[in-house]
């Protein structure tokens, strides 16, 4: 197998100190730098010199502009600045998200229902915000959802994003999460294409693999495309997944785009409905709206949907400020009329985005305070709670009967001392009755014995025992049918199993498949060296870090 591309040397950026390499891709390297003022750690994405062309530089510039326009959203990675290094390489300075992305996590073990729904609602809100700004993401997948220090998902990689009026191209798309229309003779994309990818992403978190990946069968590009175009969505096969969630995913990933949810907001509403059904905390939907009147009265109680009026960065203006959605004068022809929603009114859902459940269960709270989004670098705004459980009543208000005018003008009735003495007498009687009722049973029954507190319930647990060791002694040797890999379990326990994946040049980070034995025969790599990734998984679901073994 050929070695992976070596990353280029990090560029010398004034005001930044290089720390480490974060990752390498087909078109860019990502490095960890420390910014000197203000002092913070940042991720810097640098375009490769051998990939630089007029088209790639334009796409890189477009990515910077799109992320700057949308990065005030709490579920979109924040971009701090963009520029060109001294050696001529364009770069983006972005928020550093230190936790593993969702792809790394789901390959270790599937997500819980609660976390999958929460992440789905939050990312759907980010996608809805992009759509309202006239931008399609076109590459939504677990690997493009990072996790902040505060455990919030952050959508990134708008490198192949396009305006909603532009035609899509199949190049650059991630096949397992792409909708059927992406593989047509004339590929196309629209907001419902992103809805499909959102559904596929939530399905992946729950299943632990992409939707049309079949264990024990070939899962190459051609097979996946054929299944995406013709095969019904497989059932998740989890006992804790309600039928309503399976139906929501099936609708989001319907083959004809017209059968899907009409918007990312509608899909988020469907996920909220499942949260309510399961009695989970209902995650708020944060969406941007630039056309909220300044005199709209703000509701102090956050609802299930928070529509915010926010001014974001527009790199093409001086000073750098502008609307998060293109105006009618700057948007491409037809975009404003096709995708610009009408201005929502207080206490209503915006026109065109109908909730999945009873409308009385949801409420839209309008906000028009840019200051609410001003946060310190790397710190999430305190106004953005992770979960909001606000289920409003149907709107019934008890109105007091009208008081005749003559009664208002007549003034208060004269006081009577008789009523005062009667009230005092009743109060004294109640106090005496309470004292006797409380003390008499206690004197008769004696002092009750307290239940002793056992010490075992508060016994601290050893956190070291939860660490799962990596498989050891991974050895690969020629065998009939390919290469036989064997390994040892340094701490065998009942219920242990393994996840393995064959590393190839085309798939340097393979999807992992389960196995119970400590050996496996895999096809030999024609490049000469065969490698596998291996993970040890406990019966409780805990897993080790991924370890790689190769033939000599």
Secondary structure, 3 states (H helix, E strand, C coil): CCCCCCCCCCCCCCCEEEEEEEEECCCEEEEEEEECCCCEEEEEEEECHHHCCHHHHHHHHHHHHHHHHHCCCCCECCEEEEEECCCCCEEEEEECCCECCHHHHHHHCCCCHHHHHHHHHHHHHHHHHHHHCCEECCCCCHHHEEECCCCCEEECCCCCCEECCCCCCCCCCCHHHCCHHHHCCCCCCCHHHHHHHHHHHHHHHHHCCCCCCCCCCCCCHHHHHHHHHHCCCCCCCCCCCCHHHHHHHHHHCCCCHHHCCCCHHHHHHHHHHHHHHCCCCCCCEEEECCCCCCCCCCCCCCCCEEEECCCECCCCCCCCCECCCCCCCCCCCCHHHHHCCCCCCCCCCCCCCCCCCCHHHCCEEEECCHHHHCCCCCCCCCCCCCCCCCCCCCCCCCCCCCCCHHHHHCCCCCCCHHHHHHHHHHHHHHHHHHHHHHHHHHHHHCCCCCCCCCCHHHCCCCHHHHCCCCCEEEEEEEECCEEEEEEECCCCCCCCEEEEEEECCCCCCCCCEEECCCEEEECCCCCCCCEEEEEEECCCCCECCCEEEECC
